[in-house]
Amino acid sequence: MEQTIYPVAGAVKILGEKSSALRYWEEQFGLDIRRNPKGNRCYSTEDIQIFLCIQELKKKGYQLKEIKEVIPLLMQAAAPEEDKDRQLRFYEVLDRLMQELKRQRRQEDRYKRVDEAIRQHQIARKQVAVTEEQKRQKGKKKKKTGRKALR
């Protein structure tokens, strides 16, 4: 089965991204993009699929570091043969990974909220302690001035 190869301009047209974005993603995600004999990048159908997945995840609000965790699994799922079962499995894997990332993000957000609540509680306790200490210091000063007046 012959594989479709796209030059940079073709990939840019399909994806609607700048070539610099594609190079950046290649670098960030460690994608092994083939080159022709002249040294120009050539993108396979699988490469385009990976880029489309990256785009989709970015649109859904995922950070590059989160997407970076998913890419190796997506690359395993993307295969040269494009039968319906393979595509279905690919999207099932993608869906599971996205659900897991959402779950992790919710958990991280929960941890951040708890951490912030603890921090605010500690600040409030510190302020109370400072206020009490100031009252105690004022009370000591009054006692000293009261003793001096009695002498």
C-alpha positions as a Markdown table, in Angstrom:
| # | Residue | x | y | z |
|---|---|---|---|---|
| 1 | Met | 0.0 | 0.0 | 0.0 |
| 2 | Glu | 1.5 | 3.3 | -1.1 |
| 3 | Gln | 1.6 | 6.1 | 1.4 |
| 4 | Thr | 0.7 | 9.7 | 0.7 |
| 5 | Ile | 3.5 | 12.1 | 1.4 |
| 6 | Tyr | 2.9 | 15.9 | 1.8 |
| 7 | Pro | 5.5 | 18.6 | 1.3 |
| 8 | Val | 5.6 | 21.4 | 3.9 |
| 9 | Ala | 3.3 | 23.6 | 1.8 |
| 10 | Gly | 0.7 | 20.8 | 1.5 |
| 11 | Ala | 0.7 | 20.1 | 5.3 |
| 12 | Val | 0.4 | 23.9 | 6.0 |
| 13 | Lys | -2.6 | 24.1 | 3.6 |
| 14 | Ile | -4.3 | 21.0 | 5.2 |
| 15 | Leu | -3.6 | 22.1 | 8.8 |
| 16 | Gly | -4.0 | 25.8 | 8.5 |
| 17 | Glu | -0.9 | 26.3 | 10.6 |
| 18 | Lys | 2.3 | 28.1 | 9.8 |
| 19 | Ser | 5.3 | 26.0 | 9.0 |
| 20 | Ser | 7.1 | 27.4 | 12.0 |
| 21 | Ala | 4.3 | 26.0 | 14.2 |
| 22 | Leu | 4.8 | 22.6 | 12.6 |
| 23 | Arg | 8.6 | 22.7 | 13.2 |
| 24 | Tyr | 7.9 | 23.8 | 16.8 |
| 25 | Trp | 5.6 | 20.9 | 17.4 |
| 26 | Glu | 8.1 | 18.5 | 15.8 |
| 27 | Glu | 10.7 | 19.8 | 18.3 |
| 28 | Gln | 8.4 | 19.9 | 21.3 |
| 29 | Phe | 6.9 | 16.4 | 20.8 |
| 30 | Gly | 10.0 | 14.7 | 19.4 |
| 31 | Leu | 8.3 | 13.8 | 16.2 |
| 32 | Asp | 10.5 | 12.0 | 13.7 |
| 33 | Ile | 9.6 | 13.7 | 10.4 |
| 34 | Arg | 11.1 | 12.3 | 7.2 |
| 35 | Arg | 13.0 | 14.3 | 4.7 |
| 36 | Asn | 13.3 | 14.0 | 1.0 |
| 37 | Pro | 16.7 | 13.7 | -0.7 |
| 38 | Lys | 17.0 | 17.5 | -0.8 |
| 39 | Gly | 16.6 | 17.6 | 2.9 |
| 40 | Asn | 13.1 | 19.1 | 2.9 |
| 41 | Arg | 10.5 | 17.9 | 5.4 |
| 42 | Cys | 7.9 | 15.4 | 4.1 |
| 43 | Tyr | 4.8 | 14.6 | 6.1 |
| 44 | Ser | 3.0 | 11.3 | 6.0 |
| 45 | Thr | -0.7 | 10.8 | 6.6 |
| 46 | Glu | 0.1 | 9.7 | 10.1 |
| 47 | Asp | 2.1 | 12.9 | 10.7 |
| 48 | Ile | -0.9 | 14.9 | 9.6 |
| 49 | Gln | -3.2 | 12.9 | 11.9 |
| 50 | Ile | -0.9 | 13.6 | 14.8 |
| 51 | Phe | -0.9 | 17.3 | 14.0 |
| 52 | Leu | -4.7 | 17.3 | 13.7 |
| 53 | Cys | -4.9 | 15.7 | 17.2 |
| 54 | Ile | -2.5 | 18.3 | 18.6 |
| 55 | Gln | -4.7 | 21.1 | 17.1 |
| 56 | Glu | -7.8 | 19.5 | 18.5 |
| 57 | Leu | -6.4 | 19.2 | 22.0 |
| 58 | Lys | -5.1 | 22.8 | 21.9 |
| 59 | Lys | -8.6 | 24.0 | 20.8 |
| 60 | Lys | -10.0 | 22.1 | 23.9 |
| 61 | Gly | -7.6 | 24.1 | 26.1 |
| 62 | Tyr | -4.9 | 21.5 | 26.8 |
| 63 | Gln | -1.4 | 22.8 | 27.5 |
| 64 | Leu | 1.5 | 21.5 | 25.4 |
| 65 | Lys | 3.0 | 19.7 | 28.5 |
| 66 | Glu | -0.3 | 17.8 | 28.8 |
| 67 | Ile | -0.4 | 17.0 | 25.0 |
| 68 | Lys | 3.2 | 15.9 | 25.2 |
| 69 | Glu | 2.1 | 13.0 | 27.6 |
| 70 | Val | -0.5 | 11.9 | 25.0 |
| 71 | Ile | 1.5 | 12.0 | 21.8 |
| 72 | Pro | 3.5 | 8.8 | 22.2 |
| 73 | Leu | 0.2 | 6.9 | 22.7 |
| 74 | Leu | -1.4 | 8.6 | 19.7 |
| 75 | Met | 1.6 | 7.7 | 17.6 |
| 76 | Gln | 1.2 | 4.1 | 18.5 |
| 77 | Ala | -2.5 | 4.2 | 17.6 |
| 78 | Ala | -1.9 | 6.0 | 14.2 |
| 79 | Ala | -1.1 | 3.3 | 11.7 |
| 80 | Pro | -0.4 | 3.3 | 8.0 |
| 81 | Glu | -3.4 | 1.1 | 7.3 |
| 82 | Glu | -6.5 | 3.3 | 7.5 |
| 83 | Asp | -9.3 | 0.7 | 8.0 |
| 84 | Lys | -12.4 | 1.6 | 9.9 |
| 85 | Asp | -11.6 | -0.5 | 12.9 |
| 86 | Arg | -8.2 | 1.0 | 13.3 |
| 87 | Gln | -9.6 | 4.5 | 13.1 |
| 88 | Leu | -12.3 | 3.6 | 15.6 |
| 89 | Arg | -9.6 | 2.3 | 18.1 |
| 90 | Phe | -7.5 | 5.4 | 17.5 |
| 91 | Tyr | -10.4 | 7.7 | 18.4 |
| 92 | Glu | -11.3 | 5.6 | 21.4 |
| 93 | Val | -7.8 | 5.8 | 22.7 |
| 94 | Leu | -7.8 | 9.6 | 22.0 |
| 95 | Asp | -11.1 | 9.9 | 23.9 |
| 96 | Arg | -9.8 | 7.9 | 26.9 |
| 97 | Leu | -6.7 | 10.0 | 27.0 |
| 98 | Met | -8.6 | 13.2 | 26.9 |
| 99 | Gln | -10.9 | 12.0 | 29.7 |
| 100 | Glu | -7.9 | 11.1 | 31.8 |
| 101 | Leu | -6.3 | 14.5 | 31.1 |
| 102 | Lys | -9.5 | 16.2 | 32.1 |
| 103 | Arg | -9.7 | 14.1 | 35.3 |
| 104 | Gln | -6.1 | 15.0 | 36.2 |
| 105 | Arg | -6.7 | 18.7 | 35.5 |
| 106 | Arg | -9.8 | 18.7 | 37.8 |
| 107 | Gln | -7.8 | 17.0 | 40.5 |
| 108 | Glu | -4.9 | 19.5 | 40.1 |
| 109 | Asp | -7.5 | 22.3 | 40.3 |
| 110 | Arg | -8.9 | 20.8 | 43.5 |
| 111 | Tyr | -5.5 | 20.5 | 45.0 |
| 112 | Lys | -4.8 | 24.2 | 44.1 |
| 113 | Arg | -8.1 | 25.3 | 45.7 |
| 114 | Val | -7.3 | 23.3 | 48.9 |
| 115 | Asp | -3.8 | 24.7 | 49.0 |
| 116 | Glu | -5.1 | 28.2 | 48.6 |
| 117 | Ala | -7.7 | 27.7 | 51.4 |
| 118 | Ile | -5.0 | 26.4 | 53.7 |
| 119 | Arg | -2.8 | 29.4 | 52.8 |
| 120 | Gln | -5.6 | 31.8 | 53.5 |
| 121 | His | -6.3 | 30.1 | 56.8 |
| 122 | Gln | -2.7 | 30.3 | 57.8 |
| 123 | Ile | -2.6 | 34.0 | 57.0 |
| 124 | Ala | -5.7 | 34.6 | 59.1 |
| 125 | Arg | -4.3 | 32.7 | 62.0 |
| 126 | Lys | -1.1 | 34.7 | 61.7 |
| 127 | Gln | -3.0 | 37.9 | 61.7 |
| 128 | Val | -4.9 | 36.9 | 64.8 |
| 129 | Ala | -1.7 | 35.9 | 66.6 |
| 130 | Val | -0.1 | 39.3 | 65.7 |
| 131 | Thr | -3.2 | 41.1 | 67.0 |
| 132 | Glu | -3.2 | 39.2 | 70.2 |
| 133 | Glu | 0.5 | 39.8 | 70.7 |
| 134 | Gln | 0.0 | 43.6 | 70.1 |
| 135 | Lys | -2.9 | 43.6 | 72.7 |
| 136 | Arg | -0.6 | 41.7 | 75.2 |
| 137 | Gln | 2.2 | 44.2 | 74.6 |
| 138 | Lys | -0.2 | 47.2 | 75.2 |
| 139 | Gly | -1.4 | 45.5 | 78.4 |
| 140 | Lys | 2.2 | 45.2 | 79.7 |
| 141 | Lys | 2.8 | 48.8 | 79.0 |
| 142 | Lys | -0.3 | 49.9 | 80.9 |
| 143 | Lys | 0.7 | 47.8 | 83.9 |
| 144 | Lys | 4.2 | 49.3 | 83.9 |
| 145 | Thr | 2.9 | 52.9 | 83.6 |
| 146 | Gly | 0.4 | 52.1 | 86.4 |
| 147 | Arg | 3.1 | 50.9 | 88.7 |
| 148 | Lys | 5.2 | 54.0 | 88.1 |
| 149 | Ala | 2.2 | 56.2 | 89.0 |
| 150 | Leu | 1.8 | 54.4 | 92.3 |
| 151 | Arg | 5.4 | 55.0 | 93.4 |
